[in-house]
Amino acid sequence: MAAANDETVREIIRDRIEDSFGTVLAARLPGPDAALRAELLAALVAGVGFLRDKIGTGEPVAVDEATLLGYVGRMAATLLDES
């Protein structure tokens, strides 16, 4: 987390996210705002992983993986859908 305070590290991470999600995934998504939806998916995945694995917040840690994946999958489906 401290590495995120370093501009060089932020630039590397930003470039990788923009390349992987904002360009590659976005090119495969139908509908409007594909790049935005792809980068929001990156934020969703990163945020859930961060809260669960690094911060250890109660419910994301306590819940079984199938339940967590069910919720995250439904949120992700909303971003991946063209509507």
LUMDO-652457 format. One record per residue: residue number from 1; x, y, z of N, C-alpha, C, O in turn; residue in three letters. Coordinates in steps of 0.02 Angstrom, whole numbers, plus 50000, padded with zeros to 5 digits. Atoms other than C-alpha are relative to their C-alpha. Layout:
<sites>
- NUM, X, Y, Z, X, Y, Z, X, Y, Z, X, Y, Z, ALA;
...
</sites>
This chain:
<sites>
- 1, 50041, 49941, 50000, 50000, 50000, 50000, 50044, 50062, 50000, 50027, 50112, 49968, MET;
- 2, 49956, 49943, 49998, 50143, 50118, 50037, 50028, 50015, 49931, 50043, 50072, 49915, ALA;
- 3, 49973, 49991, 50068, 50206, 50090, 49860, 49954, 50045, 49958, 49978, 50077, 49911, ALA;
- 4, 50047, 49957, 50037, 50049, 50179, 49797, 50014, 50074, 50011, 49987, 50116, 49974, ALA;
- 5, 49981, 49931, 49989, 50124, 50339, 49867, 50057, 50021, 49954, 50073, 50080, 49949, ASN;
- 6, 49944, 49987, 50045, 50266, 50326, 49742, 49972, 50011, 49929, 49938, 49968, 49902, ASP;
- 7, 50027, 49982, 50066, 50225, 50413, 49577, 50021, 49950, 49946, 49981, 49934, 49902, GLU;
- 8, 49977, 50049, 50050, 50330, 50289, 49476, 49959, 49936, 50004, 49940, 49909, 49953, THR;
- 9, 50040, 50061, 49990, 50237, 50141, 49551, 49928, 50012, 49976, 49899, 49970, 49942, VAL;
- 10, 50068, 49984, 50022, 50069, 50227, 49522, 49996, 50001, 49924, 49947, 49977, 49895, ARG;
- 11, 50000, 49996, 50073, 50115, 50260, 49341, 50002, 49930, 49969, 49967, 49916, 49921, GLU;
- 12, 49995, 50069, 50025, 50162, 50077, 49313, 49933, 49964, 50009, 49908, 49932, 49963, ILE;
- 13, 50065, 50032, 49986, 50002, 50015, 49395, 49946, 50029, 49955, 49906, 49992, 49926, ILE;
- 14, 50050, 49966, 50042, 49896, 50143, 49302, 50006, 49976, 49928, 49955, 49961, 49896, ARG;
- 15, 49990, 50023, 50069, 49973, 50093, 49135, 49976, 49929, 49990, 49945, 49913, 49940, ASP;
- 16, 50020, 50070, 50006, 49944, 49909, 49166, 49924, 49992, 50003, 49895, 49953, 49965, ARG;
- 17, 50073, 50002, 49996, 49763, 49936, 49217, 49969, 50027, 49936, 49923, 49997, 49908, ILE;
- 18, 50028, 49970, 50061, 49729, 50050, 49069, 50012, 49955, 49940, 49968, 49949, 49897, GLU;
- 19, 49986, 50045, 50056, 49813, 49927, 48950, 49956, 49937, 50004, 49923, 49918, 49955, ASP;
- 20, 50036, 50063, 49993, 49733, 49769, 49019, 49924, 50008, 50000, 49889, 49969, 49967, SER;
- 21, 50072, 49992, 49994, 49561, 49833, 49061, 49974, 50053, 49951, 49928, 50039, 49912, PHE;
- 22, 50026, 49945, 50040, 49538, 50001, 48974, 50009, 49991, 49926, 49974, 50023, 49887, GLY;
- 23, 49989, 50011, 50071, 49606, 49940, 48808, 49980, 49930, 49979, 49935, 49922, 49938, THR;
- 24, 50012, 50069, 50022, 49606, 49750, 48794, 49929, 49977, 50015, 49893, 49955, 49970, VAL;
- 25, 50067, 50022, 49982, 49447, 49710, 48890, 49948, 50045, 49967, 49898, 50020, 49941, LEU;
- 26, 50048, 49953, 50029, 49358, 49867, 48829, 49986, 49984, 49927, 49930, 49992, 49903, ALA;
- 27, 50009, 50016, 50070, 49386, 49813, 48649, 49953, 49941, 49990, 49924, 49933, 49936, ALA;
- 28, 50043, 50060, 50005, 49288, 49654, 48685, 49930, 50012, 50027, 49887, 49969, 50021, ARG;
- 29, 50066, 49986, 49970, 49141, 49738, 48773, 49954, 50035, 49950, 49975, 50082, 49916, LEU;
- 30, 50048, 49966, 50043, 48986, 49785, 48675, 49971, 50061, 50036, 49976, 50068, 50097, PRO;
- 31, 50037, 49944, 49971, 48891, 49946, 48702, 50043, 50061, 50017, 50103, 50062, 50004, GLY;
- 32, 49967, 49936, 49985, 48933, 50121, 48762, 50046, 49996, 50061, 50039, 49952, 50104, PRO;
- 33, 49956, 49991, 49942, 49069, 50172, 48885, 50039, 49938, 50018, 50050, 49923, 50077, ASP;
- 34, 49965, 50064, 49988, 49165, 50009, 48864, 50063, 50010, 50042, 50075, 49970, 50088, ALA;
- 35, 49938, 49989, 49962, 49330, 50080, 48930, 49984, 50017, 50073, 50018, 49993, 50118, ALA;
- 36, 50020, 49982, 49932, 49244, 50156, 49081, 49976, 49938, 50038, 49997, 49927, 50095, LEU;
- 37, 50025, 50060, 49967, 49152, 49994, 49121, 50056, 49951, 50014, 50056, 49918, 50067, ARG;
- 38, 49944, 50045, 49990, 49312, 49894, 49100, 50043, 50023, 50060, 50063, 49982, 50100, ALA;
- 39, 49960, 49974, 49944, 49408, 50007, 49220, 49962, 49998, 50066, 49992, 49989, 50119, GLU;
- 40, 50040, 50009, 49939, 49264, 50003, 49344, 50003, 49927, 50024, 50002, 49914, 50084, LEU;
- 41, 49992, 50070, 49982, 49278, 49814, 49339, 50067, 49989, 50036, 50070, 49953, 50086, LEU;
- 42, 49935, 50003, 49966, 49462, 49832, 49384, 49995, 50027, 50071, 50023, 49998, 50117, ALA;
- 43, 50009, 49970, 49934, 49412, 49944, 49530, 49962, 49952, 50046, 49978, 49946, 50105, ALA;
- 44, 50039, 50047, 49961, 49284, 49817, 49588, 50043, 49942, 50025, 50044, 49926, 50084, LEU;
- 45, 49958, 50058, 49983, 49405, 49671, 49584, 50055, 50021, 50049, 50068, 49986, 50098, VAL;
- 46, 49947, 49978, 49956, 49546, 49770, 49663, 49974, 50018, 50070, 50004, 50002, 50120, ALA;
- 47, 50029, 49980, 49936, 49434, 49842, 49798, 49980, 49942, 50044, 49994, 49940, 50104, GLY;
- 48, 50021, 50059, 49962, 49359, 49676, 49850, 50062, 49962, 50024, 50066, 49942, 50082, VAL;
- 49, 49939, 50036, 49980, 49529, 49593, 49850, 50038, 50036, 50055, 50062, 50005, 50102, GLY;
- 50, 49965, 49960, 49950, 49606, 49735, 49950, 49965, 49995, 50068, 49998, 49983, 50119, PHE;
- 51, 50036, 50004, 49937, 49469, 49734, 50082, 50005, 49931, 50032, 50012, 49924, 50092, LEU;
- 52, 49998, 50069, 49974, 49471, 49546, 50098, 50070, 49978, 50021, 50079, 49952, 50076, ARG;
- 53, 49934, 50029, 49989, 49656, 49506, 50086, 50048, 50045, 50038, 50090, 50020, 50076, ASP;
- 54, 49951, 49955, 49967, 49748, 49661, 50148, 49973, 50033, 50062, 50008, 50038, 50113, LYS;
- 55, 50029, 49966, 49942, 49630, 49752, 50265, 49967, 49951, 50048, 49970, 49959, 50109, ILE;
- 56, 50032, 50051, 49958, 49534, 49601, 50327, 49935, 50022, 50030, 49919, 50004, 50087, GLY;
- 57, 50065, 49978, 49973, 49365, 49683, 50346, 49954, 49941, 50011, 49957, 49891, 49974, THR;
- 58, 50040, 50055, 49974, 49238, 49574, 50434, 49963, 49956, 49951, 49981, 49897, 49943, GLY;
- 59, 50042, 50042, 50041, 49109, 49514, 50310, 50035, 49971, 49938, 50026, 49912, 49925, GLU;
- 60, 49966, 50031, 50057, 49217, 49493, 50154, 50047, 49944, 50020, 50058, 49898, 49981, PRO;
- 61, 49955, 50054, 49976, 49336, 49386, 50257, 49959, 49941, 50026, 49976, 49884, 50013, VAL;
- 62, 50039, 50052, 49967, 49201, 49289, 50351, 49958, 49959, 49952, 49947, 49900, 49963, ALA;
- 63, 50047, 50034, 50045, 49088, 49245, 50205, 50036, 49945, 49960, 50095, 49950, 49946, VAL;
- 64, 49970, 50054, 50039, 49116, 49084, 50109, 50012, 50026, 49928, 49978, 50072, 49904, ASP;
- 65, 49979, 49977, 50066, 49197, 49103, 49939, 49943, 49999, 49949, 49939, 50044, 49907, GLU;
- 66, 50055, 50005, 50049, 49043, 49046, 49841, 49952, 50059, 50007, 49929, 50086, 49956, ALA;
- 67, 50046, 49944, 49990, 48934, 49181, 49919, 50033, 50065, 49976, 50002, 50105, 49942, THR;
- 68, 49964, 49941, 50022, 49066, 49315, 49892, 50003, 50004, 49923, 49988, 50056, 49894, LEU;
- 69, 49997, 50001, 50073, 49090, 49263, 49710, 49932, 50011, 49968, 49928, 50041, 49914, LEU;
- 70, 50067, 49988, 50026, 48903, 49264, 49684, 49984, 50074, 49997, 49960, 50099, 49947, GLY;
- 71, 50012, 49927, 49999, 48888, 49446, 49737, 50045, 50037, 49951, 50022, 50079, 49913, TYR;
- 72, 49952, 49966, 50043, 49045, 49502, 49647, 49984, 49985, 49927, 49988, 50029, 49884, VAL;
- 73, 50018, 50018, 50068, 48992, 49407, 49492, 49941, 50038, 49974, 49940, 50060, 49916, GLY;
- 74, 50059, 49961, 50022, 48824, 49494, 49487, 50018, 50074, 49989, 49992, 50106, 49943, ARG;
- 75, 49978, 49931, 50011, 48907, 49664, 49508, 50040, 50005, 49936, 50031, 50052, 49897, MET;
- 76, 49959, 49999, 50060, 49032, 49622, 49372, 49957, 49993, 49938, 49969, 50025, 49887, ALA;
- 77, 50044, 50010, 50057, 48894, 49562, 49256, 49966, 50065, 49979, 49956, 50077, 49919, ALA;
- 78, 50030, 49935, 50015, 48813, 49733, 49268, 50047, 50043, 49959, 50026, 50077, 49912, THR;
- 79, 49951, 49960, 50037, 48973, 49814, 49206, 50015, 49970, 49931, 50029, 50007, 49884, LEU;
- 80, 49982, 50033, 50063, 49002, 49686, 49069, 49941, 49999, 49951, 49952, 49988, 49891, LEU;
- 81, 50059, 49999, 50043, 48824, 49698, 49001, 50000, 50065, 49960, 50022, 50117, 49985, ASP;
- 82, 49998, 49941, 50042, 48800, 49820, 48858, 49947, 50053, 50016, 49950, 50108, 49989, GLU;
- 83, 50053, 49951, 49988, 48647, 49907, 48929, 50017, 50052, 50050, 49976, 50096, 50064, SER;
</sites>
